Amino acid sequence: MQLATGTEPRDEYLSLEAAAGARKLVEDVMLVKPGENVVITADTSSDGRVVEATAAAVFAASAVPTVVWYDTRPTAVVEPPGPVRGAVARADVWIEFAFAYILYTQAFKEALASGARYICLAGMDVDMLTKTVGRVDYPKLLALGETLRSLVEAADEVRVVSPAGTDLTAYNRGRLARQSGKLADRPGEAIMLGGQVSWCPIEESINGTLVFDGAVWPPAEIGLLRAPVVLTVERGVVTAIDGGAEARVFRSWLESFSDERMFWIAHYSLGFNPGVMRPTGRIVEDERVFGSIEIGLGSQGPQHRAKTWWAASHTDGIVLAPTIHLDGVALEVGGRYVHPDAVAGCRALGVAGY
């Protein structure tokens, strides 16, 4: 997978900052309480420093950390080994650092049904932990997210265009939006890293051209994009994929599942974490590039409050510098928020340039 930079390997690199970020993650985001069983899953592509710092933070919070390591699977949404499945099914809190995430698998569904509070932090390294959690004012980040969520939810028509060629129109028709980067305050709920608002317009209303120009993952062969991947969308279904070598890899990967639902638009997600200003090839970061929009294909989980379906896998692509109009009113232009309410939230958060 193509990354923007390598990961600094020294144990002392950002060690204090990572410790502070892990404490915030455990106590302020996952809301871990004394005595809770916290299962941390990681594969052989995970950053051990993040895993260790998080386990230490769990223990310092008087909870019980259990770390489960296993081999890196060839792609995401592959059932984990049986012992992993058993561990997460008995967790009060489940923190996933596995690069090949198991979100949307049967193991994931069983864990949520058993009441686990889950967060997907696939591929998080110490740099990412520090930038997106440790150094971010989380309450103000959530406040901006609530502003964006309410603006999206109040709108019907959503039009997204981008310099790379995206021109996509859809209608919400009363669909609800969700700040997926919320706090883990409900048993049996999946949350994501802060800095993302997600929803799905009425699927059959989604039409136009979608161009991924930031990153796509999975498949593992892509990550950062060297050239745009152009998708034709008709009534919420991708009917054509054009572009260069990466577009061909992406199309072949989707086709390999022999599952038509892999071509269905599953969700829209606004990215607004101020710790991420450009794609890195780590999808959890890339989905939160400030001012970007991410669009997912494949499985649509119940958290999106739409139709809900399960496909063979799931993938996400990033559209950079979009211009988004809600009922004809600009939310952002060229990746910069211009709606007065959003601008006020950016200023409160201390985002540069606002």
Secondary structure per residue as TSV (DSSP state, phi and psi in degrees):
chain	resnum	aa	ss	phi	psi
A	1	M	-	360.0	137.4
A	2	Q	B	-79.8	125.0
A	3	L	-	-114.4	154.6
A	4	A	S	-70.2	-39.6
A	5	T	S	-143.9	161.2
A	6	G	-	-78.5	169.9
A	7	T	-	-97.4	126.3
A	8	E	-	-60.9	123.4
A	9	P	-	-88.0	-10.7
A	10	R	-	-66.2	137.6
A	11	D	T	-61.2	-32.9
A	12	E	T	-81.8	-9.3
A	13	Y	T	-62.9	118.8
A	14	L	T	53.0	29.4
A	15	S	H	-65.6	-41.1
A	16	L	H	-70.3	-41.2
A	17	E	H	-64.6	-38.6
A	18	A	H	-65.5	-37.9
A	19	A	H	-62.4	-42.4
A	20	A	H	-65.9	-40.8
A	21	G	H	-64.7	-40.4
A	22	A	H	-64.9	-39.8
A	23	R	H	-62.9	-43.6
A	24	K	I	-62.9	-43.0
A	25	L	I	-58.4	-47.3
A	26	V	I	-71.4	-48.8
A	27	E	I	-87.5	-40.0
A	28	D	I	-97.6	-24.1
A	29	V	I	-102.9	-53.0
A	30	M	S	-82.6	-11.3
A	31	L	-	54.7	44.6
A	32	V	-	-67.3	133.3
A	33	K	-	-109.6	154.0
A	34	P	T	-53.5	136.6
A	35	G	T	87.5	-10.0
A	36	E	-	-72.4	148.3
A	37	N	E	-89.5	116.7
A	38	V	E	-112.4	115.3
A	39	V	E	-99.7	127.6
A	40	I	E	-112.7	116.4
A	41	T	E	-104.4	138.8
A	42	A	E	-147.9	145.9
A	43	D	E	-109.6	-177.8
A	44	T	T	-74.3	2.1
A	45	S	T	-102.1	-1.1
A	46	S	S	-77.4	157.5
A	47	D	-	-85.4	110.3
A	48	G	H	-60.2	-28.0
A	49	R	H	-66.0	-38.0
A	50	V	H	-68.5	-42.4
A	51	V	H	-60.7	-47.7
A	52	E	H	-64.4	-43.3
A	53	A	H	-63.5	-38.2
A	54	T	H	-69.8	-42.6
A	55	A	H	-60.8	-40.5
A	56	A	H	-64.8	-40.2
A	57	A	H	-65.5	-37.7
A	58	V	H	-62.2	-46.3
A	59	F	H	-63.6	-39.5
A	60	A	H	-66.1	-24.1
A	61	A	T	-86.8	11.6
A	62	S	T	65.4	26.4
A	63	A	-	-106.4	179.4
A	64	V	E	-111.7	108.3
A	65	P	E	-87.2	134.9
A	66	T	E	-128.2	119.4
A	67	V	E	-102.9	128.7
A	68	V	E	-120.9	116.9
A	69	W	E	-103.6	144.3
A	70	Y	E	-154.2	174.1
A	71	D	-	-69.2	153.1
A	72	T	-	-75.8	121.5
A	73	R	-	-76.0	157.4
A	74	P	S	-67.2	-20.1
A	75	T	S	-154.7	174.7
A	76	A	S	-80.4	168.0
A	77	V	S	59.2	44.6
A	78	V	-	-114.8	133.9
A	79	E	-	-55.6	134.9
A	80	P	-	-79.1	172.2
A	81	P	-	-57.0	152.7
A	82	G	H	-52.2	-43.9
A	83	P	H	-62.6	-32.7
A	84	V	H	-66.3	-45.0
A	85	R	H	-59.2	-41.4
A	86	G	H	-67.2	-38.9
A	87	A	H	-66.0	-47.0
A	88	V	H	-70.8	-24.9
A	89	A	H	-69.7	-16.5
A	90	R	T	-112.4	14.8
A	91	A	-	-89.3	143.4
A	92	D	S	-78.9	-38.4
A	93	V	E	-133.2	135.7
A	94	W	E	-126.7	118.2
A	95	I	E	-109.8	115.4
A	96	E	E	-101.5	117.9
A	97	F	-	-107.4	-2.4
A	98	A	-	-56.9	131.5
A	99	F	S	-62.2	-46.8
A	100	A	S	-88.3	82.1
A	101	Y	-	-60.2	152.6
A	102	I	-	-110.7	18.8
A	103	L	T	-52.2	140.1
A	104	Y	T	78.2	-3.3
A	105	T	S	-78.8	172.5
A	106	Q	H	-63.9	-36.5
A	107	A	H	-60.7	-41.2
A	108	F	H	-62.4	-47.0
A	109	K	H	-63.5	-39.5
A	110	E	H	-66.1	-39.6
A	111	A	H	-64.1	-43.1
A	112	L	H	-66.9	-38.9
A	113	A	H	-62.9	-27.1
A	114	S	T	-85.7	-2.8
A	115	G	T	102.3	8.0
A	116	A	-	-66.9	140.0
A	117	R	E	-92.5	119.1
A	118	Y	E	-118.6	144.1
A	119	I	E	-134.9	137.1
A	120	C	E	-98.2	114.0
A	121	L	-	-126.1	47.4
A	122	A	T	-56.4	126.4
A	123	G	T	74.7	13.9
A	124	M	-	-66.6	125.4
A	125	D	-	-109.0	-179.2
A	126	V	H	-65.6	-33.0
A	127	D	H	-65.0	-44.8
A	128	M	H	-66.1	-42.0
A	129	L	H	-60.4	-42.6
A	130	T	I	-67.9	-46.4
A	131	K	I	-71.4	-40.6
A	132	T	I	-97.3	-13.7
A	133	V	I	-125.0	-59.8
A	134	G	I	-59.2	-42.0
A	135	R	T	-97.8	5.7
A	136	V	S	-101.1	136.3
A	137	D	-	-76.3	95.8
A	138	Y	H	-62.4	-43.6
A	139	P	H	-58.1	-40.1
A	140	K	H	-74.1	-31.3
A	141	L	H	-63.0	-44.4
A	142	L	H	-66.1	-34.0
A	143	A	H	-64.9	-42.7
A	144	L	H	-62.5	-40.6
A	145	G	H	-61.1	-40.3
A	146	E	H	-65.9	-35.4
A	147	T	H	-63.1	-48.1
A	148	L	H	-64.7	-40.8
A	149	R	H	-60.0	-45.9
A	150	S	H	-66.7	-36.2
A	151	L	H	-66.5	-43.2
A	152	V	H	-64.1	-46.0
A	153	E	H	-66.3	-28.6
A	154	A	H	-80.4	-11.5
A	155	A	-	-96.3	157.2
A	156	D	S	-104.7	-67.2
A	157	E	E	-78.9	131.8
A	158	V	E	-122.9	118.4
A	159	R	E	-119.3	130.5
A	160	V	E	-122.0	123.4
A	161	V	E	-127.1	159.5
A	162	S	-	-149.8	159.6
A	163	P	T	-59.3	-26.8
A	164	A	T	-79.2	-11.2
A	165	G	S	122.4	0.4
A	166	T	-	-61.1	135.0
A	167	D	E	-151.3	90.8
A	168	L	E	-124.2	130.1
A	169	T	E	-121.7	139.1
A	170	A	E	-152.0	168.8
A	171	Y	E	-130.4	132.4
A	172	N	-	-78.5	-38.7
A	173	R	T	51.0	41.9
A	174	G	T	88.5	0.5
A	175	R	-	-59.8	145.4
A	176	L	-	-86.8	150.2
A	177	A	-	-109.5	161.5
A	178	R	E	-140.1	135.6
A	179	Q	E	-81.2	98.9
A	180	S	T	-69.0	-21.2
A	181	G	T	-90.8	39.1
A	182	K	-	-80.1	-176.6
A	183	L	-	-82.7	152.5
A	184	A	-	-85.3	75.1
A	185	D	-	-108.3	6.9
A	186	R	S	-131.6	125.2
A	187	P	T	-58.9	142.4
A	188	G	T	75.9	20.6
A	189	E	-	-116.4	139.5
A	190	A	E	-95.2	129.9
A	191	I	E	-122.8	169.9
A	192	M	E	-125.4	175.3
A	193	L	-	-60.2	143.2
A	194	G	S	-59.8	147.2
A	195	G	S	107.7	32.1
A	196	Q	E	-151.4	131.9
A	197	V	E	-116.7	128.3
A	198	S	E	-125.4	148.8
A	199	W	E	-166.7	174.7
A	200	C	-	-133.6	120.0
A	201	P	-	-60.8	169.3
A	202	I	-	-53.2	119.8
A	203	E	G	-56.3	-43.9
A	204	E	G	-70.0	-10.1
A	205	S	G	-91.7	-3.9
A	206	I	-	-85.9	116.0
A	207	N	E	-142.9	148.1
A	208	G	E	132.0	-152.5
A	209	T	E	-114.0	130.6
A	210	L	E	-117.9	123.7
A	211	V	E	-120.7	113.3
A	212	F	E	-82.8	123.3
A	213	D	-	-131.4	2.4
A	214	G	S	-102.7	-63.0
A	215	A	E	-160.1	158.7
A	216	V	E	-141.6	131.4
A	217	W	E	-161.2	140.1
A	218	P	S	-69.5	175.7
A	219	P	S	-79.3	163.3
A	220	A	T	-63.6	-20.5
A	221	E	T	-75.6	-8.0
A	222	I	-	-107.4	-93.9
A	223	G	E	81.8	-125.9
A	224	L	E	-61.1	137.4
A	225	L	-	-92.5	133.9
A	226	R	S	-89.1	-24.7
A	227	A	S	-144.4	152.5
A	228	P	-	-64.1	149.0
A	229	V	E	-110.9	119.3
A	230	V	E	-105.3	121.1
A	231	L	E	-115.4	133.1
A	232	T	E	-93.5	127.8
A	233	V	E	-118.1	124.7
A	234	E	E	-127.9	118.6
A	235	R	T	52.3	42.4
A	236	G	T	81.3	5.9
A	237	V	E	-120.8	134.0
A	238	V	E	-75.7	118.1
A	239	T	E	-106.4	-11.8
A	240	A	E	-156.7	146.7
A	241	I	E	-131.8	121.2
A	242	D	E	-126.4	161.6
A	243	G	E	139.2	-155.5
A	244	G	S	-93.2	-145.8
A	245	A	H	-61.4	-40.4
A	246	E	H	-68.0	-35.8
A	247	A	H	-63.1	-38.3
A	248	R	H	-67.8	-39.6
A	249	V	H	-62.4	-44.0
A	250	F	H	-62.8	-46.6
A	251	R	H	-62.2	-43.5
A	252	S	H	-63.7	-38.7
A	253	W	H	-64.3	-45.5
A	254	L	H	-61.5	-43.5
A	255	E	H	-67.5	-26.1
A	256	S	T	-64.1	-20.1
A	257	F	T	-83.3	-14.3
A	258	S	-	50.4	44.1
A	259	D	-	-134.6	109.8
A	260	E	G	-60.1	-25.0
A	261	R	G	-69.2	-16.6
A	262	M	G	-65.6	-17.1
A	263	F	G	-99.4	5.4
A	264	W	B	-88.8	136.4
A	265	I	E	-67.6	124.2
A	266	A	E	-100.1	-33.3
A	267	H	E	-169.2	159.3
A	268	Y	E	-106.4	147.7
A	269	S	E	-145.4	125.4
A	270	L	E	-82.8	135.4
A	271	G	E	-104.6	133.4
A	272	F	-	-155.0	36.0
A	273	N	-	-86.2	119.6
A	274	P	T	-67.7	-9.0
A	275	G	T	-81.3	-4.3
A	276	V	-	-128.8	108.5
A	277	M	S	-110.2	-4.5
A	278	R	S	-155.6	156.6
A	279	P	-	-66.3	149.9
A	280	T	-	-120.8	-15.2
A	281	G	S	98.2	-8.8
A	282	R	-	-95.9	111.3
A	283	I	H	-60.8	-33.9
A	284	V	H	-65.8	-34.1
A	285	E	H	-71.1	-47.4
A	286	D	H	-61.3	-33.4
A	287	E	T	-65.0	-15.1
A	288	R	T	-116.6	14.3
A	289	V	-	-52.2	128.4
A	290	F	T	-60.8	121.9
A	291	G	T	87.3	1.8
A	292	S	-	-85.7	171.6
A	293	I	E	-130.4	135.5
A	294	E	E	-111.8	140.2
A	295	I	E	-128.3	129.9
A	296	G	E	-102.9	151.2
A	297	L	E	-124.4	151.0
A	298	G	E	99.3	-144.2
A	299	S	E	-51.9	137.2
A	300	Q	E	-117.8	105.0
A	301	G	-	-71.1	162.3
A	302	P	G	-64.7	-19.4
A	303	Q	G	-63.8	-18.2
A	304	H	G	-84.2	-6.7
A	305	R	-	57.5	37.7
A	306	A	S	-121.5	-138.9
A	307	K	S	-66.6	-45.3
A	308	T	-	73.8	119.4
A	309	W	E	-153.8	161.0
A	310	W	E	-115.0	128.2
A	311	A	E	-113.8	179.6
A	312	A	E	-66.7	-24.9
A	313	S	E	-162.5	-165.2
A	314	H	E	-152.3	146.6
A	315	T	E	-144.3	157.5
A	316	D	E	-133.2	141.4
A	317	G	E	-127.9	151.4
A	318	I	E	-112.3	130.4
A	319	V	E	-106.3	119.8
A	320	L	-	-92.2	150.5
A	321	A	S	49.6	47.4
A	322	P	-	-75.1	157.5
A	323	T	E	-110.2	123.3
A	324	I	E	-121.4	125.0
A	325	H	E	-111.4	131.9
A	326	L	E	-110.0	112.4
A	327	D	T	51.6	39.4
A	328	G	T	83.8	-5.3
A	329	V	E	-101.0	130.5
A	330	A	E	-70.7	123.8
A	331	L	E	-85.2	-45.5
A	332	E	E	-146.9	155.1
A	333	V	E	-131.0	119.1
A	334	G	T	60.5	32.6
A	335	G	T	85.4	3.2
A	336	R	E	-113.2	124.1
A	337	Y	E	-66.6	133.0
A	338	V	-	-123.4	-16.7
A	339	H	S	-61.9	132.9
A	340	P	H	-54.0	-39.9
A	341	D	H	-66.6	-39.7
A	342	A	H	-68.4	-39.9
A	343	V	H	-61.4	-42.2
A	344	A	H	-60.5	-40.6
A	345	G	H	-66.1	-37.7
A	346	C	H	-65.4	-40.4
A	347	R	H	-65.3	-42.6
A	348	A	H	-62.6	-34.7
A	349	L	H	-76.3	-15.6
A	350	G	T	81.6	27.8
A	351	V	-	-71.4	130.9
A	352	A	T	-58.2	138.5
A	353	G	T	92.2	-4.9
A	354	Y	-	-108.6	360.0
